[in-house]
Amino acid sequence: MDQLHWILLFSALLCLVRPLDASSGDADPIYKACVDQCEKTGCVGENCFQHCKFSSDGKSIDGPWYLQEPLYLRWKQWDCRSDCRYNCMLAREEEREQLGHKPVKYHGKWPFWRVYGIQEPVAVALSALNLATQFHGWLSFFILLHYKLPLRPDKKTYYEYTGLWHIYGILSMNSWFWSAVFHSRDVELTEKLDYSSAVALLGFSLIVAILRAFNVRDEAARVMVAAPLLAFVTTHILYLNFYQLDYGLNMKVCVIMGVIQLLVWAIWAGVTRHPSRWKLWLVVVGGGLAMLLEIYDFPPFRGFVDAHALWHATTIPLSYFWWSFIRDDVEFRTSSLLKKIK
């Protein structure tokens, strides 16, 4: 996800965040009774689940020790409770639809249809496309720098921010990878990896925004800017992973970093004479409009496409234009430096 991806996401979610276990769907007595009954019998109506025949370590409850649940099923952690919740949710939503009621959230999430054990297949596919877009953007940036533009006598690039954008590209691809994993299966580990990757990307993007907008080229000055921000981001990630996964605190931290970053880019786009500043404005304005998809949340269409999935779709062209701006910045700065040398 480019840096505006996380700015807009966390800004929007600030108004939407709710406790995960306080949704109206999982508070429904009929749903709760269904889950309780399923965990005892292993069945919802005529559908029965093999997970309920195994203990938490995958061993058969009513059979010999060598009858164990296959690893390819156990790794996704679809245990008896999760299968019961999923099928009771579908059964309850079918009843609600027949009564003319709208879908509701269960445990903080809309009722999605699983595909091959994937919780949100469309969001996963779009996350993968975003990952591919980030890879294409980073690769084209690399090729432009090292194969199309002139290099210094020591074979280094003239562009002063090469290393920073390489790190940014790696963090972006990492963030989208864990986004795909998290939407595939929401468990504690994948949630922490997704959140941590997002915070790392957002924090580093803020560093890049400050260094590029203020044209900080001196290494000592860069360290003075980056060191406190890196220390803060690292401490926050450690806090989320090893002390408490505080959703409210994480939202505040991300929104503050995101707003500062957005202001830096917006002000710089307004005062600079960069030939490609229109692309920067396009990403800022387009991202702002895409944020409406997070604010006006709606249930998934046919159980697959919700507002968040559509928001994932909008980040694909935005990421493309963002990397296009970065490549233009490379050419602009390299051309300016070569003119000064001559």
Summary of the structure (lengths in Angstrom):
residues: 342
radius of gyration: 23.7
end to end distance: 38.8
largest distance: 82.3
contacts: 1041
relative contact order: 0.14
helix: 67%
strand: 5%
